[in-house]
Amino acid sequence: MSKPLNPEGVRRRVIAVSIAAALGGFLFGFDTAVINGAVDALAGNVSGFDLGVGLKGFAVSSALIGCAVGAWFAGPIANKRGRIPVMVVAAAMFFISAIGSGLAFSVVDLIIWRVIGGLGVGAASVIAPAYIAEVSPAAIRGRLGSLQQLAIVTGIFAALLSDALLANLAGAADQPLWGLTAWRWMFMVAAIPALVYGLVSLRLPESPRYLVRKGDLKRASEVLETVTGAVDVDAKIKEITSTIDTERKESLRDLRGSRLGLKPIVWVGILLSVFQQFVGINVIFYYSTTLWQSVGFDESSALLTSVITSVTNIVVTIVAILLVDKVGRRIMLLVGSVGMTVTLGLMAVAFSFGTLNAEGTATLPDPWATVALICANGFVVFFGATWGPLVWVLLGEIFPNSIRAGALAVAAAAQWAANFFISTTFPIFADIGLTFAYGFYAFFALLSFFFVYFKVPETKGKELEEMTDELKVERRGTRKAT
């Protein structure tokens, strides 16, 4: 029996460790938004860049390709080398990408640098939720897991803010600033959080569940006692060992199962990721200026409103952190699905009353302009308080110890692929009609309700090992029933 440490000291330590790990989410958000301030300057044929509509869209979304690939391979590498080395490599790749993008001399090498950064961000998006789940006590694991989404939305806000500040200092994104054009500094500023993330990662303890898998029980005991606050460390190690086959190397082949080639719980993770993107949240952030202009805002007001929306997202994510371990995952997701369905559905109805002006931009008459404005912000609130953070929490929790990193890698890769699809198809959907676009997202918000109701388990307050056993029982029960 190990002597328990001061509970408050343990709590502070695990919170600090989780915040440090969640910095990968900050890079995720920063990378998603930082190009928004630079892309118009690049499209203006400055410094030899000449982006047409198609190439402009690919330059924006190219990082998402790297993210999907990075997420796919992060799991197997983390199983072989550990969680911390993957974090350090992810930070290094993002640092290199930031400098390379800022000094790019053509659109080709800009895209290459963006893809390299995407590889790092994709890897970080897998490791952070897995690591946080593996070091967190069950009682506060939901709150700590939600830090990933809080870091993401804070990264988005920081990128938008730094873009605006640099553009204002120079007068415009394509104007000179400190010997370079301002848009180049927008990319290079990202090197600062990348450097911080890499240095902080070097000081983090390795995941105790990874250490048990590798047979390093001494270090695993130290982490379990000093970080997670385990009282009976020996019993906890035996519990972890019972759910991990330490004699066998984990690979993506372990995810194979009877449901369309994969284990049912892997499909749950994949579909959580896909639904999170198919409700269209990134349309609000990537194309918000167009949306706000359609309800009567000028360009500068639309930009300010986009920043305010990102702040709103941060606030409601904090609300989710306060509620998730008290209310539970399922009920919050169900409420979020209902709220998103209603707000997106009303946006679809509102845009059916829109008209095209001489420039081909949709405008809305009153009261539908007000309805669209309120519903767009309401959608952000419902998403930010539920599906935004809770999907990352569940992805860190629901998979068995024996396949967690690999399954999370596949689920995260699916999320990046879905993000890429939604981001690149919105202009096409909008050309068909904004009613069609928002109706599409509302349909998937409605489907997400039934998916959660029938397929997603509640994980509130359960240890990872305990939850693994229950999920196995659920799957056996399902097979018997069929």
N, C-alpha and C positions, 0 to 999 in steps of 0.2 A: 504494500500500500504506500503510495507516494504522498508526501506531505503537501496539502493544497496550498497554493500561493494566495496572496491577497486578492479577493475577487475583483476589486476595483482596478488593481494593477493589471490583472489579466485582461479585463474588459478594455482598458485603455490601450494595451499592447495589441490586441487583436483588431481593434478599430484602426489603429495607426498602420498596421500591416495591410489591412484591407484597403484603406485609402491609397496607400502606396501602390498596391497592385492595380487598383482601378485607374491609375494614371494612364494605363493603356487605353482605356475608354476615352480619356481626354484627347489622346492622339487621334482616335477613331473620329470623334466629333470635329476636331480641328481640321483634319484632312478632308472631311466631307464638305465643309463650308468654305475653306480658305480660297478655293479657286473662284468662288462667286465674285469676289472683288476684282479678280484679274482677267476673267475671261472676256469681258467686253473690250478691254484694252488690247488683248491679243487678237481679237476678231477685227480690230481696227487697222490691221496691217502695220503694226509698229515693229521696228527692229527686225524686219524680214519675215514676220509672222503674217500669214494670210489665211485665216480660218473661215472656210465656208460653213454653211449651216450644218452639214453632216459631220465635217471634221471638228467643228466647234463642240457638237454634242459628244463626239467620241473622246475629245480631249478632257471634257468634264467627267465622263463616266469611265475612262480608262483605268483609273485607280481601283474601281470596283472589281475589275477583272483580276488585278493583282490581289485584292482582298479575298476573293473567292478561292484562288489558288493557295494563298498563304494560310487561310483557315483550314483548307483540306489537308495540308501537310503538317500543320502545327501539332495536331494530336499525336501522330506516330512519333514525331521528333521529341515531343515532350515526354512520351513514355520511355524513350530510349535515353535521353540526356537530362531530363528533369524539367520542371516548370520554369525555374529561374533562368537557365541559359536561353530558353526561347524568348523570355521577356527582354533579355539583354540584346539578343540578335535583332528582335523586332525594333527596339529603340535605335540600334545602329542603322538599320535599313531606312527608317524614317528620317534620321538625321541626314544620311547621304542623299535621300530623295529631296529634302528641303533645300539643301545647298545646290544640288544639281538642277532642280526646277528653276531656282532663282537665277542661275547662270546659263540656262538653256539658250542655245543659238538657233534652234529650229523647232518646228512643231513635232518632228520625229523624236528628237532626243527629249523634249518635254514629256511626251507620252511615255517614253521609256522610264524616265525618272519617276513619273506618277505611278507607273505600274510597280516599280521597286518599292515605293512608299506604301502602295497598297498591300504588297506582300507582308510588310511589317505590321501594318494595321490589322490585316486579316488574322495574322498569328496572335497578336495581342487580344483580339476580340474573342479568341478561343480560350486562351490561357487565363485571362483575368477572372471570368466567372467560375471556371473550374478550380482555380487556386483559392479564391475567396471561399467557395463552398467547402473546400477540403480543410481549411484552417479555422472555420467559424464554428462556435458552439451553436447547437440547434436552436436555442431560444432566441438568438438574434441573427440567425443566418439570413433570413429574408431581408432585414434592414441592411446588412452588410452587402448582400448580393445586389441590392438596388443601387449601391454606390456606383456600379458600372454604368447604369443609365444616367445617373446624376453627372458623372464625369463626362459622358458623351454630350449631353445637352449643354454642359458648361463649356466644353470644347467648341461646340458650334457657336455659342455666344462670344467666346474669346476670339474666334476667327473673324466673325462679323465685325466685332468691335475693333480689332487690330487693322482689318482692311479699311474700315471707315476712317480711323485715325491717320493711317498712312496716306490715304487718298486726299484727306483734308490738308495734311501737311504739304503735300506736293501740289495740290490744286486739282489733281485728277490722277487716276491710276496710271495713265500713260505719260505723265510728266516726270521730269528729273527729280531725284531725291537722293542726297548723299552720294553722288557720283554714279548712281544707277537710276533706272526708272522705278517708280513706286511699286508697280506690280511685282517686280523681282523681289523687293523687300517683303512683300506679302507672303511669298513662298518661304523665304529664308528665315523669317521670324519663327516658323514651325520648328527650326532646329533647337530652339531654347527648351520647349517642353520635351522634345526627344532626348536631349542631353540629360535633363533632370530625371526622366523616367529610367534611362539606362543606369545612372549613378545610384538612384534609389533601389532599383532592382538588385544590384549587387549586394545590398545590405539586407535583403529579405531572407528569412529562413525558408528552406525547401519544404514542399508539401509533405506532411507526415505520412500520408497514404502512398506517395511515391517512394519515400524512404523505406517503408515497410515492404513494398514490392521489391525493392532492390536489396533487401536484407540488412539495411543499416538501422538496426533496431535502437541502437544507442542514441543516434541523432533524432530518430523518430520520437523517442521517449522525451527528449529535451523539448522538442517543439510542442508535443501534446501537452506537456506540463506547463511550459512558460507562455505559450501563445493561446492554445485552446482552453486551458484551465482544467484539463482532465484530472479527476481525483484519483481514480485507480488506473494508472497508466498501463500496467501490465494487462489488465482485463481489456482495456481499449485496444491494445495492440493485438490481442488474441481475436477480438471481434473484427478488426480490420482484416487480419490475416485470413479469417474464415470466408471473407467475401472476395479475396484476391488469390488467384492461382500464381504464386510467386515462382513456380518452376517453368512457366510457359510465357513466351514472349507474346505480348499483345500486338495485334495487327488489325487492319480494317476488315480482314476476313472474319473476325469475331463478331461483327455486326450482322452477319448473315442470319436469316431466319425464315420462317414459313410465310410471312406476309409480304408478298411481292419481292421476295429475296432478302428482306431485312427483318430484324426483330421488331415486334410491335412497338416497343418503347422508343426505338430509334425513329420510327415513323411519327410518333407523337412529337418528338423534338423537332423533326424536319417541318412538320405542319405548323407547329407553333411559330417557327421562324418565318415560314412562307406567309401565314396569315398576318403576322406583325407588319410585313411589308405590303401585302396586297390590299390593305385598307387605305393605302395611298398617303401615309404620313409624309414621306419625303417629297411628294408633290407640293405640299404646303411650304416646305422649306426651300426646295430647289426652284420653284416657279411662283413664289408668293408675290413677287412684284407684279406679275401679270394679273394675278387674282385681285390684288388690292386696287390696281388701276381700273379694273373692270367695274368696281363699285364706286368709282369716282375720285380716287386719290391720285394726286400727281406723283411723279417719280420719286421725289425726295420724301414725301409723306409715306409712300409705299415702302421705301427702304427703312424708315423709322419704325413703321408698323411691323416689319419683319423682325427687327431687333426686339421690339416689345413682345412679339410672339415667342421668341426664343427665351426671353426672361420668364414669361408665363410657363413655359415648358419646364424651366428649372424649378419654379415654385411648386408646381403640382407634383414633380418628381420627389421633392422633399416631403410633401404630404403622403405620397405612396410609401416612402421609407418609414414614416411614423405609424402607418396603418398595417403594413403587410404582415408583421408577426402577431398582430392582435386580431385582425379580421380573417386572414387566410388568403391563399392564392386564388382558389377557384371562384369564390364569390366576387372578388375584385375584378377578375377577368370577365365574368359574366356581366357585371354592371357596366364595365367598359365596352363590351360588345354591343349592349343595348344602346348605350349613349352614342357610340360611333355610328351605329345603324341609323338612328334618328337624325343626327346632325348631318351626316353625309346624304341621307335621303332628302332632307329639306334643301340642301345645297343643290342637289340634282333638280329638284322642282323649281328652285329659284332661277337657275340658269336656263330653264325652259322658257322663261319670259324675257331672256336677253335679246338684244338686237346688235347687229354689226354696224359700226360707224364707218366713215370713209376710209380709215386706215386699216379696216378689217379687224379691229379690236372689239370684243364683246363688251357691251355696257348693259347695266341693269337699271330698270326703273324702280322707284319706291313703290311699295315697301320691300320689294324683293332684294334690293341692294343691302338694306339693313339686315334682312333675314340671312343673306349669304355671309355677311360680316360676322354676325353673332354666331352662326353655326360653324363657321371656319374656326373661330376661337374656341367654341364649345368642343369641337372635335379634338383640338390640340389638348384641351383640359382632360377629356376622357381618355385619350390615348396616353398622355404623359403621366396620369395618375394610375394607370393600370397596365395596358399592354406594353408600353415602353419599357418600364423597369422589370415587370414581373416575368416576362419571357426570359430575360437574362438570369433571373433568380432560378426559374424552373430548369433552364438548361444546365445550370450548375448542380442541380439537385437530383433530377429524376433518373439519371442513368446509374446503373450498377457500378461499383468500384472497378470491376474488371474491364469495363469498356468505356469509362467516363470520358477520357480525353479523346479517344477515337470517335465516339458517337457525337460529342460536342463539336468536333471538327467538321463532321459531315453536316450537322444541323446549321452551324455557322456558315459553311460554304453555301448551303441552300439559301440562307438569309441574304448573303451578298448577291447571289444569282437573282433572287427575287427582287432585290433592290435595283439591280441593273435593269431588269425587265421593266419594272414600274417607271423608273426614271427615264428610260429611253422611249417608252411607248406613250408617255403623256402627251407630247406634241401631236402624235398621230390620233390619239383619243380626242384631244381638244379640237383637232381639225374636223373630226366627225361631229363633235358637239360636246360642250362641257356637261350637259345633262347626261350624255352617255358615259363620260369619264367618271363623274361622281356617282352615277348609278352603278357602275362597275365596282367601285370601291365600297359602296353601301351593301351590295350583294355579298361581297366577301366578309364584311363586318357581320352581317346576319349569319352567314355560314359559320363564322368563328364562334358564335354563341353555342350552336349545337355541337360543334367539335369539342369545346371545353366541357359542356354538360355531360357528354357521353364518354369522352376519352381521357380527359386530363385528371390525374389523381391529385388529391390534396396532400401537401408535404409540410404543412405548418407544424413546427415543433418536433419533427422527427429527426433522429440521427440518420446520417447517410446510410449506415449499415442496416438499421431497422427498416428504413424505407425501401431499401433494395429487396429485403425479404418479402415485404408486403406486395411490392410490384410483381415479384415472382409468383406469389400466391394468386394475385389477380389474373395473371396470364394463364396459370393452370386452370383457374375457374372458368375463364373464357373458353379455353379449349374444351373443357368438359361440357360446357353448355352448348357448344356447337357440335 
